[in-house]
Amino acid sequence: MRFAMLLLIGVCLFPSTSARSAILQPLVIESQENGIVEVAGPRCGRYLHYVRGHKARSGRWIKGHCVRNRHR
């Protein structure tokens, strides 16, 4: 029982290196061709949703933007 208690105290006092390497990083979405980096989309207004940046059919890059939801 004493060994288990000392082991628990030792783990609490000396954090392992793996705990340090598990630092949370912000979500980043990267585009390979143009080097464009885009952070997860902003919150859009009512009846809108966010569309990430993408390539158009013509090959041109379109930045991320808010678009209106389709209502019928």
C-alpha positions, 0 to 999 in steps of 0.5 A: 500500500505504501508503494502505491501511495509513493508511486502516485505521489511521484507521478503527480510531482514529476509529470512525464514528457508525454504530457508536455507534448500533448499541448492542444493546438488550434485547428488549422486547415491547410491547402497544399497548392497555394500555401493558403492557411485557413482557420476553422470558419467563423460563426455566420448569422441567422439563416446562413452557414459557412462554406470553406475555401475551395476551388471553382470549376475554372480552377480559381481559389474562392475564399471561405464565406457565409452563404444563405441556407436554401429555403423552400 
